[in-house]
Amino acid sequence: MAALQGNSMVPTSAEDEVDFHFVCFVKSHINGHIYELDGDRKGPVDKGPMLKPDDDILAHGGLAIVREFIQRERDGNSNFSLMAL
């Protein structure tokens, strides 16, 4: 409701640092790479070809990327949640 009424604090620039935003990991069906989609970055981050064609994002390669993210964020930011769908 606040967003509809114009009461939300919106960064004036895409380069502004924000504390709370979404991060998503997705598998490309074209090349099997995992991409990190972070609302605080300019574009997708290619994490490399970590999955086999029939693997989903929760296969071993995908979990390694997620664990790396958790470790990186835990060292500097304990205010995050993680959900797998």
HUVEN-V805234 format. One record per backbone hydrogen bond with DSSP energy under -1.0 kcal/mol. CO is the residue of the C=O (numbers start at 1). NH is the residue of the N-H. Records with the same first field share a line. If there is no record, write none. Layout:
# HUVEN-V805234
CO = NH / NH
This chain:
# HUVEN-V805234
1 = 5
2 = 7
13 = 16
22 = 39
24 = 37
26 = 35
28 = 32
32 = 51
33 = 28
34 = 47
35 = 26
36 = 45
37 = 24
38 = 41
45 = 36
48 = 34 / 50
52 = 55
56 = 59
59 = 63
60 = 64
61 = 65
62 = 66
63 = 67
64 = 68
65 = 69
66 = 70
67 = 71
68 = 72
69 = 73
70 = 74
71 = 75
73 = 77
